[in-house]
Amino acid sequence: MARVKMIEVTEASGKVREVFEDIKKHFGMVPNLFKTYALKPEILEANWNKVKAVMMQGELNRELKEMVAVVVSRANGCNYCVRAHSAALKMLGIPKETIIQIIENIDDANIPAELKKVLTFAVKATREPNNISEAELNEIKALGYSDAQIVELLSVVDLYTSFNKFLDTLQVEIDFPRI
């Protein structure tokens, strides 16, 4: 059970209702994450705008961003986000077996070596960012990632690390199905 109350869709008014309507346009529902942020409408709006900027815009494809969200959330132990973004990957057409492999062990996953490197980099940036070497960063650049794309990639790491801490501290109830 969540440690703080949420604002339900039926209770929303003003700015919260506006943001909820935009979220529903994109997701078909309002996740408990955003219902919890709704206690502070300006923070709800800022976080929703960040989700749109980080996850729905940019040069990197949505599948990669969702995979990064999953591996970062797994590294942080956030079951809410692992489940939410596993469901998103499934909706994007990624096979269930591949999603499970990415969650359980990136190195053993049946995905291209380049993708393994990027996901492993994202996990290291999550767990030990001060230990990312110049060589490791250059490996990502050698895969064809520009500086701007690396910033975009790390913005996904940043977004989900933040959400993971918020959700886990408040024990927000998972409202996504298992894949």
Backbone as JSON Lines, residues from 0, in Angstrom:
{"i":0,"aa":"M","n":[0.84,-1.19,0.0],"ca":[0.0,0.0,0.0],"c":[0.89,1.24,0.0]}
{"i":1,"aa":"A","n":[0.5,2.21,-0.79],"ca":[1.28,3.45,-0.9],"c":[1.3,4.19,0.43]}
{"i":2,"aa":"R","n":[2.38,4.89,0.65],"ca":[2.56,5.62,1.9],"c":[1.91,6.99,1.9]}
{"i":3,"aa":"V","n":[1.52,7.47,0.73],"ca":[0.79,8.73,0.61],"c":[-0.41,8.49,-0.29]}
{"i":4,"aa":"K","n":[-1.4,9.35,-0.18],"ca":[-2.59,9.18,-1.02],"c":[-2.28,9.62,-2.45]}
{"i":5,"aa":"M","n":[-3.11,9.2,-3.35],"ca":[-3.0,9.6,-4.74],"c":[-4.23,10.41,-5.1]}
{"i":6,"aa":"I","n":[-4.09,11.21,-6.13],"ca":[-5.24,11.91,-6.7],"c":[-5.78,11.03,-7.82]}
{"i":7,"aa":"E","n":[-6.98,10.54,-7.66],"ca":[-7.6,9.7,-8.68],"c":[-8.09,10.57,-9.84]}
{"i":8,"aa":"V","n":[-8.22,9.96,-10.99],"ca":[-8.67,10.68,-12.19],"c":[-10.0,11.38,-11.92]}
{"i":9,"aa":"T","n":[-10.9,10.73,-11.22],"ca":[-12.22,11.31,-10.94],"c":[-12.16,12.49,-9.98]}
{"i":10,"aa":"E","n":[-11.08,12.63,-9.25],"ca":[-10.9,13.74,-8.29],"c":[-10.13,14.91,-8.88]}
{"i":11,"aa":"A","n":[-9.56,14.72,-10.05],"ca":[-8.66,15.72,-10.62],"c":[-9.41,16.95,-11.1]}
{"i":12,"aa":"S","n":[-8.78,18.1,-10.89],"ca":[-9.34,19.36,-11.39],"c":[-8.18,20.27,-11.8]}
{"i":13,"aa":"G","n":[-8.52,21.32,-12.55],"ca":[-7.53,22.31,-12.93],"c":[-6.36,21.73,-13.69]}
{"i":14,"aa":"K","n":[-5.15,22.13,-13.29],"ca":[-3.91,21.71,-13.95],"c":[-3.75,20.19,-13.91]}
{"i":15,"aa":"V","n":[-4.12,19.58,-12.8],"ca":[-3.99,18.12,-12.68],"c":[-4.87,17.43,-13.72]}
{"i":16,"aa":"R","n":[-6.09,17.9,-13.89],"ca":[-6.98,17.31,-14.88],"c":[-6.39,17.46,-16.29]}
{"i":17,"aa":"E","n":[-5.85,18.63,-16.59],"ca":[-5.23,18.86,-17.91],"c":[-4.09,17.88,-18.17]}
{"i":18,"aa":"V","n":[-3.21,17.75,-17.19],"ca":[-2.07,16.84,-17.35],"c":[-2.56,15.4,-17.45]}
{"i":19,"aa":"F","n":[-3.5,15.01,-16.61],"ca":[-4.05,13.65,-16.68],"c":[-4.63,13.36,-18.06]}
{"i":20,"aa":"E","n":[-5.34,14.32,-18.64],"ca":[-5.93,14.11,-19.97],"c":[-4.83,13.89,-21.01]}
{"i":21,"aa":"D","n":[-3.74,14.63,-20.9],"ca":[-2.62,14.44,-21.83],"c":[-1.97,13.07,-21.63]}
{"i":22,"aa":"I","n":[-1.81,12.67,-20.39],"ca":[-1.23,11.35,-20.1],"c":[-2.13,10.25,-20.68]}
{"i":23,"aa":"K","n":[-3.44,10.38,-20.49],"ca":[-4.38,9.37,-21.02],"c":[-4.32,9.29,-22.54]}
{"i":24,"aa":"K","n":[-4.09,10.43,-23.21],"ca":[-3.96,10.41,-24.67],"c":[-2.79,9.53,-25.1]}
{"i":25,"aa":"H","n":[-1.72,9.55,-24.32],"ca":[-0.52,8.79,-24.68],"c":[-0.54,7.35,-24.18]}
{"i":26,"aa":"F","n":[-1.08,7.12,-22.99],"ca":[-1.01,5.81,-22.37],"c":[-2.34,5.08,-22.26]}
{"i":27,"aa":"G","n":[-3.45,5.78,-22.49],"ca":[-4.76,5.17,-22.34],"c":[-5.22,5.06,-20.89]}
{"i":28,"aa":"M","n":[-4.38,5.5,-19.97],"ca":[-4.67,5.47,-18.53],"c":[-3.69,6.41,-17.84]}
{"i":29,"aa":"V","n":[-3.93,6.67,-16.57],"ca":[-3.01,7.49,-15.78],"c":[-2.34,6.57,-14.77]}
{"i":30,"aa":"P","n":[-1.05,6.29,-14.96],"ca":[-0.34,5.43,-14.01],"c":[-0.3,6.02,-12.6]}
{"i":31,"aa":"N","n":[-0.22,5.13,-11.62],"ca":[-0.15,5.55,-10.22],"c":[1.01,6.49,-9.94]}
{"i":32,"aa":"L","n":[2.09,6.36,-10.68],"ca":[3.21,7.3,-10.55],"c":[2.72,8.73,-10.65]}
{"i":33,"aa":"F","n":[1.96,9.02,-11.7],"ca":[1.49,10.39,-11.93],"c":[0.37,10.78,-10.98]}
{"i":34,"aa":"K","n":[-0.45,9.82,-10.57],"ca":[-1.49,10.11,-9.58],"c":[-0.86,10.53,-8.25]}
{"i":35,"aa":"T","n":[0.31,9.99,-7.97],"ca":[1.02,10.36,-6.75],"c":[1.65,11.74,-6.89]}
{"i":36,"aa":"Y","n":[2.31,11.99,-8.01],"ca":[2.88,13.32,-8.25],"c":[1.8,14.4,-8.24]}
{"i":37,"aa":"A","n":[0.56,14.03,-8.52],"ca":[-0.54,15.0,-8.62],"c":[-0.8,15.74,-7.31]}
{"i":38,"aa":"L","n":[-0.28,15.23,-6.21],"ca":[-0.4,15.96,-4.94],"c":[0.29,17.32,-5.03]}
{"i":39,"aa":"K","n":[1.24,17.44,-5.94],"ca":[1.93,18.71,-6.22],"c":[1.81,18.96,-7.72]}
{"i":40,"aa":"P","n":[0.77,19.69,-8.15],"ca":[0.49,19.85,-9.58],"c":[1.67,20.35,-10.41]}
{"i":41,"aa":"E","n":[2.46,21.27,-9.87],"ca":[3.59,21.78,-10.65],"c":[4.67,20.71,-10.84]}
{"i":42,"aa":"I","n":[4.82,19.82,-9.87],"ca":[5.8,18.74,-10.0],"c":[5.26,17.67,-10.94]}
{"i":43,"aa":"L","n":[3.97,17.4,-10.88],"ca":[3.32,16.5,-11.84],"c":[3.58,16.99,-13.26]}
{"i":44,"aa":"E","n":[3.28,18.25,-13.5],"ca":[3.44,18.81,-14.85],"c":[4.9,18.76,-15.3]}
{"i":45,"aa":"A","n":[5.82,19.12,-14.42],"ca":[7.24,19.1,-14.78],"c":[7.71,17.68,-15.12]}
{"i":46,"aa":"N","n":[7.28,16.71,-14.33],"ca":[7.69,15.33,-14.6],"c":[7.05,14.78,-15.87]}
{"i":47,"aa":"W","n":[5.81,15.12,-16.12],"ca":[5.17,14.67,-17.36],"c":[5.86,15.3,-18.57]}
{"i":48,"aa":"N","n":[6.18,16.58,-18.47],"ca":[6.9,17.23,-19.57],"c":[8.26,16.6,-19.79]}
{"i":49,"aa":"K","n":[8.92,16.2,-18.71],"ca":[10.22,15.54,-18.85],"c":[10.06,14.17,-19.5]}
{"i":50,"aa":"V","n":[9.02,13.43,-19.13],"ca":[8.77,12.14,-19.78],"c":[8.6,12.34,-21.28]}
{"i":51,"aa":"K","n":[7.81,13.31,-21.66],"ca":[7.58,13.56,-23.09],"c":[8.87,13.94,-23.79]}
{"i":52,"aa":"A","n":[9.67,14.81,-23.17],"ca":[10.92,15.26,-23.79],"c":[11.94,14.12,-23.9]}
{"i":53,"aa":"V","n":[12.04,13.33,-22.86],"ca":[13.06,12.27,-22.82],"c":[12.62,11.03,-23.6]}
{"i":54,"aa":"M","n":[11.39,10.59,-23.41],"ca":[10.95,9.31,-23.96],"c":[10.26,9.4,-25.32]}
{"i":55,"aa":"M","n":[9.66,10.54,-25.63],"ca":[8.84,10.63,-26.84],"c":[9.42,11.54,-27.91]}
{"i":56,"aa":"Q","n":[10.55,12.13,-27.62],"ca":[11.21,13.0,-28.59],"c":[12.67,12.57,-28.7]}
{"i":57,"aa":"G","n":[13.39,13.2,-29.6],"ca":[14.82,12.94,-29.7],"c":[15.19,12.04,-30.85]}
{"i":58,"aa":"E","n":[16.46,11.7,-30.87],"ca":[17.02,10.91,-31.97],"c":[16.99,9.41,-31.7]}
{"i":59,"aa":"L","n":[17.04,9.01,-30.45],"ca":[17.07,7.59,-30.12],"c":[15.65,7.01,-30.19]}
{"i":60,"aa":"N","n":[15.56,5.76,-30.65],"ca":[14.23,5.17,-30.81],"c":[13.61,4.77,-29.48]}
{"i":61,"aa":"R","n":[12.31,4.66,-29.49],"ca":[11.54,4.38,-28.28],"c":[11.88,3.02,-27.7]}
{"i":62,"aa":"E","n":[12.12,2.03,-28.56],"ca":[12.45,0.69,-28.07],"c":[13.72,0.72,-27.22]}
{"i":63,"aa":"L","n":[14.75,1.42,-27.7],"ca":[15.99,1.53,-26.94],"c":[15.74,2.22,-25.61]}
{"i":64,"aa":"K","n":[15.0,3.31,-25.64],"ca":[14.73,4.05,-24.4],"c":[13.97,3.2,-23.4]}
{"i":65,"aa":"E","n":[13.01,2.42,-23.87],"ca":[12.26,1.54,-22.96],"c":[13.16,0.44,-22.4]}
{"i":66,"aa":"M","n":[14.07,-0.08,-23.22],"ca":[15.01,-1.08,-22.72],"c":[15.92,-0.47,-21.65]}
{"i":67,"aa":"V","n":[16.37,0.74,-21.88],"ca":[17.2,1.43,-20.88],"c":[16.4,1.62,-19.59]}
{"i":68,"aa":"A","n":[15.14,2.03,-19.73],"ca":[14.29,2.2,-18.54],"c":[14.18,0.9,-17.76]}
{"i":69,"aa":"V","n":[14.07,-0.22,-18.46],"ca":[13.96,-1.53,-17.8],"c":[15.26,-1.88,-17.08]}
{"i":70,"aa":"V","n":[16.41,-1.76,-17.76],"ca":[17.66,-2.21,-17.13],"c":[18.09,-1.28,-15.99]}
{"i":71,"aa":"V","n":[17.82,0.01,-16.13],"ca":[18.11,0.95,-15.05],"c":[17.24,0.63,-13.84]}
{"i":72,"aa":"S","n":[15.96,0.4,-14.1],"ca":[15.02,0.09,-13.01],"c":[15.37,-1.23,-12.35]}
{"i":73,"aa":"R","n":[15.8,-2.19,-13.12],"ca":[16.24,-3.49,-12.57],"c":[17.47,-3.26,-11.68]}
{"i":74,"aa":"A","n":[18.42,-2.47,-12.17],"ca":[19.63,-2.18,-11.4],"c":[19.3,-1.49,-10.08]}
{"i":75,"aa":"N","n":[18.27,-0.66,-10.1],"ca":[17.84,0.06,-8.9],"c":[16.85,-0.73,-8.05]}
{"i":76,"aa":"G","n":[16.41,-1.88,-8.54],"ca":[15.48,-2.71,-7.78],"c":[14.06,-2.2,-7.75]}
{"i":77,"aa":"C","n":[13.66,-1.42,-8.77],"ca":[12.31,-0.85,-8.8],"c":[11.38,-1.73,-9.63]}
{"i":78,"aa":"N","n":[10.62,-2.56,-8.94],"ca":[9.7,-3.48,-9.63],"c":[8.61,-2.75,-10.4]}
{"i":79,"aa":"Y","n":[8.17,-1.61,-9.89],"ca":[7.13,-0.83,-10.58],"c":[7.6,-0.5,-11.99]}
{"i":80,"aa":"C","n":[8.77,0.11,-12.11],"ca":[9.24,0.54,-13.43],"c":[9.67,-0.62,-14.31]}
{"i":81,"aa":"V","n":[10.21,-1.68,-13.71],"ca":[10.53,-2.87,-14.52],"c":[9.26,-3.38,-15.17]}
{"i":82,"aa":"R","n":[8.2,-3.49,-14.39],"ca":[6.94,-4.01,-14.93],"c":[6.34,-3.04,-15.95]}
{"i":83,"aa":"A","n":[6.32,-1.75,-15.63],"ca":[5.73,-0.76,-16.54],"c":[6.43,-0.74,-17.89]}
{"i":84,"aa":"H","n":[7.76,-0.78,-17.87],"ca":[8.49,-0.65,-19.13],"c":[8.67,-1.98,-19.85]}
{"i":85,"aa":"S","n":[8.54,-3.08,-19.12],"ca":[8.44,-4.38,-19.79],"c":[7.14,-4.44,-20.58]}
{"i":86,"aa":"A","n":[6.06,-3.95,-19.97],"ca":[4.77,-3.9,-20.67],"c":[4.86,-2.99,-21.9]}
{"i":87,"aa":"A","n":[5.57,-1.87,-21.76],"ca":[5.73,-0.97,-22.91],"c":[6.51,-1.65,-24.03]}
{"i":88,"aa":"L","n":[7.57,-2.37,-23.68],"ca":[8.34,-3.08,-24.69],"c":[7.49,-4.13,-25.4]}
{"i":89,"aa":"K","n":[6.68,-4.84,-24.63],"ca":[5.79,-5.84,-25.24],"c":[4.82,-5.18,-26.21]}
{"i":90,"aa":"M","n":[4.28,-4.02,-25.81],"ca":[3.36,-3.29,-26.69],"c":[4.07,-2.79,-27.95]}
{"i":91,"aa":"L","n":[5.37,-2.56,-27.86],"ca":[6.16,-2.12,-29.01],"c":[6.59,-3.3,-29.9]}
{"i":92,"aa":"G","n":[6.21,-4.51,-29.5],"ca":[6.49,-5.68,-30.33],"c":[7.74,-6.45,-29.97]}
{"i":93,"aa":"I","n":[8.39,-6.11,-28.87],"ca":[9.57,-6.86,-28.44],"c":[9.09,-8.18,-27.82]}
{"i":94,"aa":"P","n":[9.64,-9.31,-28.26],"ca":[9.19,-10.61,-27.73],"c":[9.41,-10.73,-26.22]}
{"i":95,"aa":"K","n":[8.47,-11.4,-25.58],"ca":[8.52,-11.6,-24.13],"c":[9.86,-12.23,-23.71]}
{"i":96,"aa":"E","n":[10.33,-13.2,-24.47],"ca":[11.58,-13.89,-24.14],"c":[12.75,-12.91,-24.12]}
{"i":97,"aa":"T","n":[12.78,-12.0,-25.08],"ca":[13.85,-11.01,-25.15],"c":[13.79,-10.07,-23.96]}
{"i":98,"aa":"I","n":[12.59,-9.65,-23.61],"ca":[12.43,-8.76,-22.45],"c":[12.93,-9.44,-21.19]}
{"i":99,"aa":"I","n":[12.55,-10.68,-20.99],"ca":[12.99,-11.43,-19.8],"c":[14.5,-11.58,-19.79]}
{"i":100,"aa":"Q","n":[15.09,-11.86,-20.95],"ca":[16.54,-12.0,-21.04],"c":[17.24,-10.7,-20.66]}
{"i":101,"aa":"I","n":[16.72,-9.58,-21.12],"ca":[17.32,-8.27,-20.81],"c":[17.24,-8.0,-19.31]}
{"i":102,"aa":"I","n":[16.13,-8.36,-18.71],"ca":[15.95,-8.15,-17.27],"c":[16.89,-9.04,-16.47]}
{"i":103,"aa":"E","n":[16.99,-10.3,-16.87],"ca":[17.74,-11.27,-16.07],"c":[19.25,-11.18,-16.25]}
{"i":104,"aa":"N","n":[19.71,-10.98,-17.49],"ca":[21.15,-10.94,-17.74],"c":[21.41,-10.4,-19.14]}
{"i":105,"aa":"I","n":[21.81,-9.15,-19.21],"ca":[22.05,-8.51,-20.51],"c":[23.04,-9.31,-21.34]}
{"i":106,"aa":"D","n":[24.12,-9.79,-20.72],"ca":[25.17,-10.5,-21.46],"c":[24.65,-11.75,-22.16]}
{"i":107,"aa":"D","n":[23.66,-12.41,-21.57],"ca":[23.12,-13.64,-22.16],"c":[21.91,-13.39,-23.06]}
{"i":108,"aa":"A","n":[21.47,-12.15,-23.15],"ca":[20.29,-11.83,-23.95],"c":[20.57,-12.03,-25.44]}
{"i":109,"aa":"N","n":[19.55,-12.48,-26.15],"ca":[19.66,-12.7,-27.59],"c":[19.36,-11.38,-28.32]}
{"i":110,"aa":"I","n":[20.3,-10.43,-28.16],"ca":[20.19,-9.11,-28.79],"c":[21.55,-8.78,-29.4]}
{"i":111,"aa":"P","n":[21.6,-7.83,-30.33],"ca":[22.88,-7.47,-30.95],"c":[23.92,-7.01,-29.92]}
{"i":112,"aa":"A","n":[25.19,-7.32,-30.21],"ca":[26.3,-6.96,-29.31],"c":[26.33,-5.46,-29.04]}
{"i":113,"aa":"E","n":[26.01,-4.66,-30.04],"ca":[26.03,-3.2,-29.87],"c":[24.99,-2.77,-28.83]}
{"i":114,"aa":"L","n":[23.82,-3.38,-28.89],"ca":[22.77,-3.06,-27.93],"c":[23.17,-3.49,-26.52]}
{"i":115,"aa":"K","n":[23.82,-4.65,-26.41],"ca":[24.32,-5.1,-25.1],"c":[25.26,-4.07,-24.51]}
{"i":116,"aa":"K","n":[26.16,-3.53,-25.35],"ca":[27.12,-2.53,-24.86],"c":[26.41,-1.28,-24.34]}
{"i":117,"aa":"V","n":[25.4,-0.83,-25.08],"ca":[24.67,0.37,-24.67],"c":[23.91,0.12,-23.37]}
{"i":118,"aa":"L","n":[23.24,-1.01,-23.26],"ca":[22.49,-1.33,-22.04],"c":[23.42,-1.52,-20.85]}
{"i":119,"aa":"T","n":[24.56,-2.16,-21.07],"ca":[25.55,-2.34,-20.0],"c":[26.1,-0.99,-19.56]}
{"i":120,"aa":"F","n":[26.34,-0.1,-20.51],"ca":[26.79,1.26,-20.2],"c":[25.74,1.98,-19.33]}
{"i":121,"aa":"A","n":[24.47,1.83,-19.68],"ca":[23.39,2.48,-18.92],"c":[23.34,1.95,-17.48]}
{"i":122,"aa":"V","n":[23.54,0.64,-17.33],"ca":[23.55,0.06,-15.98],"c":[24.74,0.59,-15.18]}
{"i":123,"aa":"K","n":[25.9,0.66,-15.82],"ca":[27.08,1.17,-15.1],"c":[26.88,2.64,-14.73]}
{"i":124,"aa":"A","n":[26.28,3.41,-15.63],"ca":[25.99,4.82,-15.33],"c":[25.03,4.94,-14.15]}
{"i":125,"aa":"T","n":[24.18,3.95,-13.99],"ca":[23.24,3.92,-12.87],"c":[23.94,3.56,-11.56]}
{"i":126,"aa":"R","n":[24.74,2.52,-11.61],"ca":[25.35,1.97,-10.39],"c":[26.63,2.66,-9.96]}
{"i":127,"aa":"E","n":[27.46,3.0,-10.92],"ca":[28.76,3.57,-10.59],"c":[29.2,4.6,-11.63]}
{"i":128,"aa":"P","n":[28.49,5.7,-11.7],"ca":[28.77,6.71,-12.73],"c":[30.18,7.3,-12.64]}
{"i":129,"aa":"N","n":[30.75,7.36,-11.47],"ca":[32.1,7.91,-11.33],"c":[33.17,6.97,-11.86]}
{"i":130,"aa":"N","n":[32.79,5.75,-12.18],"ca":[33.75,4.77,-12.68],"c":[33.62,4.51,-14.18]}
{"i":131,"aa":"I","n":[32.86,5.34,-14.87],"ca":[32.79,5.22,-16.34],"c":[34.09,5.8,-16.89]}
{"i":132,"aa":"S","n":[34.84,4.97,-17.56],"ca":[36.13,5.43,-18.09],"c":[35.95,6.13,-19.44]}
{"i":133,"aa":"E","n":[36.97,6.85,-19.82],"ca":[36.99,7.49,-21.14],"c":[36.86,6.43,-22.23]}
{"i":134,"aa":"A","n":[37.52,5.29,-22.02],"ca":[37.45,4.2,-23.0],"c":[36.02,3.68,-23.15]}
{"i":135,"aa":"E","n":[35.31,3.55,-22.04],"ca":[33.92,3.07,-22.11],"c":[33.03,4.07,-22.84]}
{"i":136,"aa":"L","n":[33.23,5.34,-22.56],"ca":[32.47,6.37,-23.27],"c":[32.81,6.35,-24.75]}
{"i":137,"aa":"N","n":[34.08,6.18,-25.06],"ca":[34.5,6.13,-26.46],"c":[33.95,4.91,-27.19]}
{"i":138,"aa":"E","n":[33.73,3.81,-26.46],"ca":[33.1,2.63,-27.07],"c":[31.69,2.97,-27.55]}
{"i":139,"aa":"I","n":[30.97,3.74,-26.77],"ca":[29.61,4.13,-27.15],"c":[29.68,5.07,-28.36]}
{"i":140,"aa":"K","n":[30.62,5.98,-28.34],"ca":[30.8,6.88,-29.49],"c":[31.18,6.09,-30.74]}
{"i":141,"aa":"A","n":[32.01,5.06,-30.57],"ca":[32.43,4.23,-31.71],"c":[31.26,3.46,-32.33]}
{"i":142,"aa":"L","n":[30.2,3.27,-31.55],"ca":[29.0,2.63,-32.09],"c":[28.18,3.59,-32.95]}
{"i":143,"aa":"G","n":[28.62,4.86,-32.99],"ca":[27.93,5.85,-33.8],"c":[27.1,6.84,-33.01]}
{"i":144,"aa":"Y","n":[27.18,6.79,-31.7],"ca":[26.41,7.71,-30.87],"c":[27.13,9.06,-30.8]}
{"i":145,"aa":"S","n":[26.39,10.11,-31.11],"ca":[26.92,11.47,-31.0],"c":[26.89,11.91,-29.54]}
{"i":146,"aa":"D","n":[27.55,13.02,-29.24],"ca":[27.5,13.56,-27.89],"c":[26.05,13.84,-27.48]}
{"i":147,"aa":"A","n":[25.27,14.39,-28.4],"ca":[23.86,14.7,-28.1],"c":[23.08,13.43,-27.81]}
{"i":148,"aa":"Q","n":[23.35,12.36,-28.53],"ca":[22.66,11.09,-28.29],"c":[23.08,10.47,-26.96]}
{"i":149,"aa":"I","n":[24.32,10.67,-26.57],"ca":[24.77,10.18,-25.26],"c":[24.06,10.95,-24.15]}
{"i":150,"aa":"V","n":[23.9,12.26,-24.34],"ca":[23.13,13.05,-23.37],"c":[21.7,12.54,-23.31]}
{"i":151,"aa":"E","n":[21.11,12.24,-24.46],"ca":[19.74,11.71,-24.5],"c":[19.66,10.36,-23.78]}
{"i":152,"aa":"L","n":[20.61,9.49,-24.04],"ca":[20.67,8.18,-23.39],"c":[20.77,8.33,-21.87]}
{"i":153,"aa":"L","n":[21.67,9.2,-21.42],"ca":[21.85,9.4,-19.98],"c":[20.66,10.12,-19.35]}
{"i":154,"aa":"S","n":[19.91,10.84,-20.16],"ca":[18.68,11.47,-19.65],"c":[17.63,10.41,-19.31]}
{"i":155,"aa":"V","n":[17.63,9.31,-20.05],"ca":[16.74,8.19,-19.72],"c":[17.2,7.57,-18.39]}
{"i":156,"aa":"V","n":[18.5,7.38,-18.25],"ca":[19.05,6.86,-16.99],"c":[18.64,7.76,-15.83]}
{"i":157,"aa":"D","n":[18.81,9.06,-16.01],"ca":[18.46,10.05,-14.99],"c":[16.98,10.0,-14.64]}
{"i":158,"aa":"L","n":[16.13,10.0,-15.65],"ca":[14.68,10.02,-15.43],"c":[14.23,8.82,-14.61]}
{"i":159,"aa":"Y","n":[14.69,7.64,-14.99],"ca":[14.21,6.44,-14.3],"c":[14.88,6.21,-12.96]}
{"i":160,"aa":"T","n":[16.1,6.67,-12.79],"ca":[16.7,6.61,-11.46],"c":[15.88,7.45,-10.5]}
{"i":161,"aa":"S","n":[15.47,8.62,-10.95],"ca":[14.64,9.5,-10.13],"c":[13.28,8.85,-9.83]}
{"i":162,"aa":"F","n":[12.6,8.37,-10.87],"ca":[11.3,7.74,-10.67],"c":[11.42,6.52,-9.76]}
{"i":163,"aa":"N","n":[12.49,5.72,-9.94],"ca":[12.69,4.53,-9.11],"c":[12.73,4.88,-7.64]}
{"i":164,"aa":"K","n":[13.5,5.89,-7.3],"ca":[13.64,6.28,-5.89],"c":[12.31,6.79,-5.33]}
{"i":165,"aa":"F","n":[11.61,7.6,-6.11],"ca":[10.32,8.15,-5.71],"c":[9.31,7.02,-5.46]}
{"i":166,"aa":"L","n":[9.17,6.14,-6.44],"ca":[8.19,5.06,-6.35],"c":[8.48,4.09,-5.21]}
{"i":167,"aa":"D","n":[9.74,3.72,-5.06],"ca":[10.09,2.76,-4.02],"c":[9.98,3.35,-2.62]}
{"i":168,"aa":"T","n":[10.38,4.6,-2.46],"ca":[10.28,5.23,-1.14],"c":[8.82,5.32,-0.7]}
{"i":169,"aa":"L","n":[7.94,5.65,-1.64],"ca":[6.52,5.8,-1.31],"c":[5.73,4.5,-1.47]}
{"i":170,"aa":"Q","n":[6.39,3.44,-1.89],"ca":[5.76,2.13,-2.1],"c":[4.47,2.25,-2.92]}
{"i":171,"aa":"V","n":[4.59,2.95,-4.04],"ca":[3.45,3.14,-4.93],"c":[3.07,1.79,-5.54]}
{"i":172,"aa":"E","n":[1.78,1.49,-5.5],"ca":[1.26,0.21,-5.99],"c":[1.47,0.08,-7.5]}
{"i":173,"aa":"I","n":[1.94,-1.1,-7.9],"ca":[2.17,-1.39,-9.32],"c":[0.82,-1.55,-10.0]}
{"i":174,"aa":"D","n":[0.63,-0.81,-11.08],"ca":[-0.65,-0.85,-11.81],"c":[-0.47,-1.27,-13.26]}
{"i":175,"aa":"F","n":[0.54,-2.11,-13.51],"ca":[0.79,-2.65,-14.84],"c":[0.8,-4.17,-14.75]}
{"i":176,"aa":"P","n":[0.33,-4.83,-15.81],"ca":[0.3,-6.3,-15.78],"c":[1.7,-6.9,-15.94]}
{"i":177,"aa":"R","n":[1.85,-8.12,-15.5],"ca":[3.08,-8.87,-15.79],"c":[3.08,-9.18,-17.27]}
{"i":178,"aa":"I","n":[4.28,-9.25,-17.84],"ca":[4.34,-9.57,-19.28],"c":[4.15,-11.06,-19.49]}
